[in-house]
Amino acid sequence: MACEEPETSTQEPAEHRARCLICRTAITWIDCPTGGWWAHDTHPGDDHNAIPIPVSDTPLGAAVARVDAALTVEADHERAARLYALLIRLSAAEFEFTDGAALVPARTAHPEA
């Protein structure tokens, strides 16, 4: 039995909201008795899957958050591209070291989402 996607509410709990690692736009956790999935609030034109930016209490998780914050305010395109590449590398390491960090809502609360 497939789960139906509920309407996105602006009142979602923080642990059910994050930002996509690929496009850095808002995503929401869609809960389902058979599991769940992350979905973009606004569907991207390139049809990539929603992958939450990993957030954890580890030093590596803190580094991911700092790079993400720096990328948010970076105006220089070339520097932003380097920061984004660093964000992807750090995030990949965080996923590996924490055995799936950011794949479930309880571990991905993101205050800016």
PyMOL commands that set and color helices and strands:
alter all, ss='L'
color gray80, all
select helices_A, chain A and resi 14-16+59-73+77-97+105-107
alter helices_A, ss='H'
color red, helices_A
select strands_A, chain A and resi 17-19+26-32+35-40
alter strands_A, ss='S'
color yellow, strands_A
deselect
rebuild
show_as cartoon
